[in-house]
Amino acid sequence: MPSPLEDWYLRIPVCTRVYLTSIVAVTLAVQLDWFTPHQLLYTPTYTFSRGEYWRLLTTFLYLGRFSLDMFLNMYFIIQHCRDLEEGSYLTRPADFAYHMVLLGVTLLVIGPIVGAYFLSHMFVTALTYVWSRYHAHIFINFMGLITVPAAYFPWAMVAFSLVVEGAWPVNECVAMG
């Protein structure tokens, strides 16, 4: 009989589970000093000139060291990516995987233009934005402070980042664009 944690994990749809597991594995490998973050970032020079093609994937799998920000992004993946896969793409997991690939390719093109080397935060923001478009009628309680329609949730996250970091979150705005 599976444990409650194992049962919860196995109920996560396949694309979301693979993405989440990959993030945890890469983050754990960095924590254990098997890799450095520099070996995972995406730059066209390293990727194509040196033949380091793994960077095309690892840039989406590293959310930073274990931290509150990383766990918050993982929560968004579990909630929003899972909801998209179980809702809008319920009987079409290949379409959802294709959606994620197209989103990734778009970010790989735009990332170097805006100076983003790790695209995982942008990827999560973009998935959250897509989720908010599909569920515009739902209301979200943001940080226990305010309730906003899901259509404005990504913008509330941008405003929160602006207040906390003190700088305009360009990457999040680009991801939503």
N, C-alpha and C positions, 0 to 999 in steps of 0.2 A: 504494500500500500504506500503510495507516494506521500511525502510530507506536504504540508500546506504550501510551503515555499516552492517546492518542486511542481506541485499542481498549478499554482499561480503562474509559474514560469512557462509551463507547457501549454497553458491556455492563451498565451500571447501569440498573435498571428505570426506566421513564419518570417515575413520580411522585417517586421519590427523586432522580433526576437533575434534574428541574425545581426541586425544593425546594433542593437543594444549589447549583445554578447561581444561583438567585435570592439565596441567602445570600451567595455570593461577590460577585455583582454589587452588591448593596446595601452590603456592607462596603467594597468597592473605591470605590464612589461616596462614602462617608463619608470614607474615607482621602484621597481626592482633593479633599475639601471641596466637593463638589457639593451635599451635603446635610449638615445637622447632625443628630446623634442626636435632638435635640429635635423635629425635623420628622417623625420616624419613630415616636415613642412613642404609646401608646394611652391616651387619656383620653376618656371619654364627652363631656365638655364640648367639647373641640376637634373631636372626630370628628363629632358630631351637630349641635351648635349652630352651628359655623362651616362645616359641610359638608366637612370634610377627611376624606373616606371612605377615602382610601388608607391611613390609619392602621390600619384593620381588617386590612390585610394586612402592612404593613411592620413591625408590632410582632412578627411571627413571623419576620421575615427579618434582623433585626439582632442578632447575637450579641456585639456589642462590636467594638472595633478588633482588628486582627490581633494575636493573642496565643496563648499556650499554651492558655488556657481555650477560646478560640474554636476552635482546631484540635482540641482534645479533644472538644468538642461536635460538630464536623463528623465526626470519627471515629465517634462514636456514631450519627450520622445514617447514615453510609455503612454501618456494620455492622448496626445494629439495624433501621433503616427498610428497608434493602435486604433484609435477611433476612425481615422480615415480608412485604414485597411479593413476594419470590421464593418464599416458603414458604406461609404461611397464605393469602395472596391471589394465588397463582400465576396462576390463570386468570381472576381478577376484579380487574383494575386499577381499574375504576370503583368497586368496593366499597371498595378501599383509599383511593382519593381521597375517597370519602364519609366513611370513618372519620376521615381527617385533618380534613375540614371540620367534622364533629361535635365532634371534640376541640378544634379551634380555637374554635368557637362557645362551647363550655363554658368554655374559658379566658377568652374575652372577657367572659363574664358574671361569672366568679369573680375575675378579675384585679383590677379596681378595688376589690373588697371587701377584698382583702388588701394593696392598695397596690402592685401590680405594674404597671409601665408598659410594660416590654418583656416580652413573653410567650414569647420564643423559647427561653429556658432551661427554662421550665416545659413548653413543648411537647416539647422533646427529652427531658426527664425523663419525661414522660408516655408518649412513644413507647417509651422504654427500659423503663418499667414494663410496658407492654403486651407488649413483646417477652419480658420475663422471665417473664410469666405463660404465654405460649405455649411457652417453652423451659425450664420449671422443672427438667427432668431434667439439663440441661447444667451442667457446673462451669466457673466463670470464674476465671481467675487475676487477682486485683485488684491492680494496680500492682506486680506481681511480689512481693508480700508475703504474701498469703494467697489461698487458694482457697475460693471460696464457691459454693453452688448458685446458678444464675441467678435463682431465685425470690427470693434475698436480695441480689442484686447492687445494685438501687436503694437498698436500706437501707445497704449498705456505702458507696455514694456519699454518702449523707446523713451517715453517721458521718465519712467523710473530710472532707466540707465543714465539719462541726462542728469537727473538730480543726484544720483549716487556717485557717478564717475566725474561729474562736472564738465564733461565734454560731449559734444554731439556724437551719438553712436552711428557713425557713417555706415559701418558694415551692416548693421541691422536694417537701416533704411534702404541700402542697396539690395539686400536679400528680399525685402518686401516688394521692391520694384521689379 
